């Protein structure tokens, strides 16, 4: 009863906030400059990389209180973090060429897949059937690859010869894969075929300046993309139309996710101020909506 009341109060407070206006969520320098990979669990806790120091994952309460959730001692360095619909936490470990599976109850982890042919698994996306997709940039050569990891932990390279692949996301209907290229400033869309392979690569949108980093979908299929160097998040429709751009109070946003009681709070990791900022939207995030019991309003 008490938890339901608190949720109602929090929701009423959030509904009174203006849309598209960023505000700080954690203190400056609460993370290192490698801050990355935000993801929210079903209880509303935010996880992000490099809290206080490397190589850590921090956990931030809905009220903004932080702690070190996990610290790696084996040379692993985390980047992208994603939760699937069952609540499993996947982490891209770019130094050891792994995707890790983290047990949030015991704060332990194991290797879900190891693929030495990867340059560095960077960001992750999850299809409705549980298939993982990983971006894999080679920053020195400004090139990149894409990988598919099926629920049976089978790894397959599904694209190479691309630019610096970074942000990656699956559309709400599970039929399209979006990938951006940071250096080339292009966003591509592929059709996801039966079995999980991709085809019919085509350009969704291209920008003349600044870079890209992470991106996520809302439940309508709009892409929210961090513009590294410009200090904004741009919202792009599934047809490639720019809908709006939000100032995130720092020049170097690295990634974002959705959370909050209604899924309409966007959390943005920002490397200049080394903190997380938030803003409110009018549409719930796709990953939030996939949690059992969550219903977008």
N, C-alpha and C positions, 0 to 999 in steps of 0.2 A: 504494500500500500504506500509506504513512504517513498520507495524508489519511483513508483508511478507518479506521485505528486511532484517529486523533484524533476522528473522528466517533463511534466507538463509545465512547470514554472520555467525551466530552461528553454523550452520550445517557445513560450510566450515572449521571453526576453529576446530570443533570436529573431522572432518575427517583427520586433520593433526596430531592429537595426536596419540602417540603409543598405541597399544592394550595391555591389561593385565597389565598395570603399574599403581598402585594406587597413588593417590595424595590427600592431605587434601582438604576438601570442606568447613568445618567450623573450627573455632579456637578450640584448646584444651580447655577442661573444659567449652565449650559452652552448654553442657548438663550435667546431673548427671550420676552417674554410672549405673542408671537404663535405660539408652538410649535404645530404642527399636522401633519396629513397623514401619519402614519407608514405605511410600506410596506416589506416585506422582499423582497429579490430572491432568486433561486435559490441564490446562494452564501451566503445568511444575513446579508447586510449590511442594516442598517436605514437608511432614508432618512426625514428629517423636516424640516419647514420652520423657517426662522429659527434656524439654528445659529450661535451667537456674535453674529450681527447680522442685520438685515434688509438687503436681501431675498435670502436664501440658501436653499439646500437642503443640509443636512448629511448625511454618510454616517458611520454608526457601525459599527465592526467587531463581530463576535460577542462579542469580549472587552470591548467598551465604549469603544474608542478612537475619537475623532471627528475629522472633518476637514470643511472646506467642500468640498462636491462641485460646487456650481454657484452662481454669483452673478449675479443679473439686473442688467443695466445699462440696460434699455429701458423701465423703469417697471412691469414685470411683478411681481406678488406672488403667490406660490403658496399654495394651500390644500390641497385633497385630492390625494393621490397614489395611483395604482393601477398594478399590473403585470398584463398579460394573460398568457395561457398560453404565449405565444411569447416572453415576457420583455420586451415593449415597455413603456416607462414613460410613463404619461399623467399630466399635471399640470393641475389646475384653476387657471387664471390669472385671479383675480377682478377685478383692476383693469383689465385690457385686454380682458375679455370673451372669453377664449380657452380652449380646451383645447390644451395643448402636448404634443408628442411629443418625448421626450428620448432621445438616443443615449447610453447609459451608458458606452460605450467611448470616445467622443470628448468626452463632457461638453458636447455641443452640443444645441440644441433648435430646433424649428421649430413653426410654428402648424399644428396638426392641423385645428382648426375655429375660426373666428371668428364670433361671433353677437352683434351689437350690441343685440339685443332682450333679452339677458340682463341681469338686475340685477347678478349676480355669480355665475359658476359656483363653487360652494362645495365640494361633495363629489361623488365619482364612484363608480359601481358598474359592474361588467362582467358581462354575461350569457354563458352558455356559447358562444353563436355569435359573440361579439366585440362585440355591441352595447353601447355605453356609455349609461349613464343619469346625468344630472347634476341635483343639487338646486340651487335658485336662489332664495335668500331675498331679501326686501326688508326689511331690519331696521328701517328708519324707520317703515314702515307695518305691520309684523308680518304680512306676507303672503309668498307664495312661489309659485314655478312649478316644473315639472319638464320636462326636455328629454331627447329620445332622439337619439343620434348613431349611425348605422349604420356598418358597416365601410367603406362607400363614402363616408363623411364627409358624409352628408346629415343635416341638423339639423331636428328637428321638435319644437315645443312639444306636450307630451302632457297637461299639466294646468296649470291656473292657478286663482286664487281660493282657494288653500290658505293655511294659516298659514305660519309661518317655517320652510320646508322646510330641513332640514339633513342629518342622517345618512340614508344611502340604501344599500340592499343588495338583491341578487337571491338568491332561495332556491337551495339546492343543485340542485334539478331544473330551474331556469331558468323556472319557471312563475309565480312571484310576485315582486312588487317591494314592498319595505318602505321606508317613508319616515317619518321623525319630524319633528315640529314643535317647535322649541326653546321658544318662548314659550308655546304652548298645551299643551305636555307630553303630546302624543298621538302614538301610533305607528299608522300606517295601513298596510294591505296592499291591493294591487291584483292582479288577475290579468293576466299578460302574455299577450297574444293573438298569433296568427300574424302575423308582420310586425313585432312589437315594440311595438305600441300597448298601452295599459293600460285596464282596465275593472273594474267591480264593486268600487269603493272601499268599504272597511269598516274599522271601528276594531278594532285588535288589542289595545291596552292604553292606559290613561290613568293619569297620576300626579297627585296633588293639589299637589305642591310641587316646587321646583327645576326646572332646565332640562335639556334634552338637547343633545348635540352629535353626534359620530360614532358609528357602529355597524357591526358586522361579524357575519357568520354563522360558526358552526362547521359541520362536515360533517353534523351531525344536524339542521341548520336552526335551532338556537337562536341568538337574537340577543344579542350583547354590546353594551350601550348605555352610553355615558358620561353620567353625571348631573352636569352642570355646576352648581357651587355646593354640592352635597352631598359631592363627593369620593369617588364610588364608580363602579363599573361594575356594572350590573344585568344579570343573565342571564334572558332571557325565552324561553319555549318557543314553537314555531310556533303553539300554541293560545292564546298570550297569558298563560300562567301564569308568575308570577315564581318562578324556581328558586333564586336566591341573589343576594347583593349583596356586592361586594368593596371594601374600603377601599383606596384607591390613594395614600394618604399625602400628599394635597394636595387643596384644595377645588375646583380647576378642571380636571378632566380634559377634554381637547378631542377626542381621537380615539384609535383603537387599531387594532392589526393583530395577526396571528398569525405566528409564526416558530419558530426553533429547529430542531434536528435532526429532531424528530418532529412539528413543527407545533403543539405544545401550550404554547408560551410566548406569552403575550400581552404586547405592548409598548403602553404607554399614555403619550401625551404629556400633560403636566400643567403648567398655566400659572402656578400660584401659586409653585411651587418652580422653574419653568422648567427642567424636566428630564424624562427618560424613566424610568418605573418598569416593572417586569415582575412578572407572576405566572404560575404554572403552572396549567393546567387538565387535565381528564381526557379532553378531546376535541380533535382537531386542527382547525385553521381551514380554512375552505373555500378561500380563495385559495391557501394553502400546498398543499393537496391537489391543486390543478389543475396544479401544476408537473409536467412529465413525469418519471416515475420515482418520485415521492413516493407512498407508500402509507400511509394512516392506520393506526395500530395500536390 
